[in-house]
Amino acid sequence: MRIKFIVRKNLKMSDNKRAAQCVHAALGLYKKDPQDHWSCVVLDASDKKFDEAVAAHPDGYMVTDAGYTEVPAGSQTVLAFWEDDPRDE
Protein backbone atom coordinates (compact mmCIF):
# COMPACT_ATOMS: atom_id res chain seq x y z
CA MET A 1 0.00 0.00 0.00
CA ARG A 2 0.99 3.60 -0.38
CA ILE A 3 -0.40 6.92 0.67
CA LYS A 4 -1.28 9.30 -2.12
CA PHE A 5 -1.33 12.98 -1.15
CA ILE A 6 -3.28 15.40 -3.31
CA VAL A 7 -2.11 18.95 -2.56
CA ARG A 8 -4.23 21.96 -3.49
CA LYS A 9 -1.79 23.97 -5.63
CA ASN A 10 -3.81 27.20 -5.86
CA LEU A 11 -3.00 27.90 -2.20
CA LYS A 12 0.64 28.44 -3.22
CA MET A 13 2.02 27.00 0.01
CA SER A 14 5.77 27.10 0.60
CA ASP A 15 7.64 23.80 0.45
CA ASN A 16 7.83 23.73 4.25
CA LYS A 17 4.08 24.31 4.60
CA ARG A 18 3.33 21.60 2.02
CA ALA A 19 5.55 19.17 3.91
CA ALA A 20 3.89 19.95 7.23
CA GLN A 21 0.41 19.54 5.74
CA CYS A 22 1.37 16.19 4.20
CA VAL A 23 2.67 14.98 7.57
CA HIS A 24 -0.62 16.01 9.20
CA ALA A 25 -2.46 14.07 6.50
CA ALA A 26 -0.26 10.98 6.87
CA LEU A 27 -0.71 10.87 10.63
CA GLY A 28 -4.45 11.44 10.36
CA LEU A 29 -4.89 8.74 7.73
CA TYR A 30 -2.76 6.29 9.70
CA LYS A 31 -4.83 6.91 12.84
CA LYS A 32 -8.01 6.20 10.84
CA ASP A 33 -6.68 3.03 9.23
CA PRO A 34 -3.23 1.74 10.29
CA GLN A 35 -1.18 -0.16 7.73
CA ASP A 36 2.06 -2.06 8.34
CA HIS A 37 4.18 -1.07 5.34
CA TRP A 38 3.67 1.87 3.04
CA SER A 39 5.31 4.41 0.78
CA CYS A 40 4.12 7.86 -0.31
CA VAL A 41 3.52 9.90 -3.46
CA VAL A 42 2.66 13.62 -3.47
CA LEU A 43 0.80 15.24 -6.37
CA ASP A 44 -0.30 18.83 -6.97
CA ALA A 45 -3.87 19.31 -8.13
CA SER A 46 -6.05 22.11 -9.41
CA ASP A 47 -9.20 22.87 -7.43
CA LYS A 48 -11.22 20.81 -9.91
CA LYS A 49 -8.93 17.77 -9.69
CA PHE A 50 -8.73 18.16 -5.91
CA ASP A 51 -12.54 18.13 -5.64
CA GLU A 52 -12.69 15.08 -7.93
CA ALA A 53 -10.22 13.25 -5.69
CA VAL A 54 -12.26 14.15 -2.60
CA ALA A 55 -15.39 12.78 -4.24
CA ALA A 56 -13.57 9.60 -5.33
CA HIS A 57 -12.04 8.95 -1.88
CA PRO A 58 -14.59 9.75 0.83
CA ASP A 59 -12.67 7.47 3.22
CA GLY A 60 -9.51 9.56 2.88
CA TYR A 61 -8.19 12.07 5.40
CA MET A 62 -8.64 15.78 4.71
CA VAL A 63 -6.39 18.41 6.30
CA THR A 64 -8.25 21.62 7.07
CA ASP A 65 -5.81 24.38 7.99
CA ALA A 66 -6.22 26.45 11.15
CA GLY A 67 -5.06 29.59 9.36
CA TYR A 68 -2.16 30.55 11.63
CA THR A 69 0.47 30.94 8.91
CA GLU A 70 0.15 30.97 5.12
CA VAL A 71 -3.41 30.09 4.13
CA PRO A 72 -6.86 31.21 5.28
CA ALA A 73 -8.47 29.33 8.16
CA GLY A 74 -10.65 26.48 6.93
CA SER A 75 -8.65 25.92 3.74
CA GLN A 76 -8.65 22.27 2.69
CA THR A 77 -4.98 21.81 1.88
CA VAL A 78 -4.23 18.10 1.43
CA LEU A 79 -6.22 14.89 0.90
CA ALA A 80 -4.49 11.62 1.79
CA PHE A 81 -5.78 8.16 0.96
CA TRP A 82 -4.50 4.61 0.65
CA GLU A 83 -4.02 3.05 -2.75
CA ASP A 84 -2.31 -0.06 -4.05
CA ASP A 85 1.34 0.57 -4.76
CA PRO A 86 1.93 -0.34 -8.43
CA ARG A 87 5.48 -1.43 -7.55
CA ASP A 88 3.99 -4.28 -5.48
CA GLU A 89 2.31 -5.89 -8.52
Steps between C-alpha positions, in 0.01 A plus 500: 500500500599860462361832605412738221495868597305742284617855575288801407744701286298823477581570866864554398638356823875510559687170485519493880125558535425229242722257689334578832152459351596165346630379837171603663316306230720191537455489876126557473456230237713255697293562814182429300633183339845371606705310244824310561712599200449794270664754274381845391440704185414872499314662210390859440143548384282780372185576698298294252729196522520539878119497527485195271747317724296590809187363336682182391653435845245580771692272739816709466632751752455871431725763659314821577744776592459707816616814321790596727763539228468503121144412401155612615339312788282215377700444181500135395867454419575129455301179447673173589371154417628145469548344160671189370865563429559409133855391588351215707332339196 
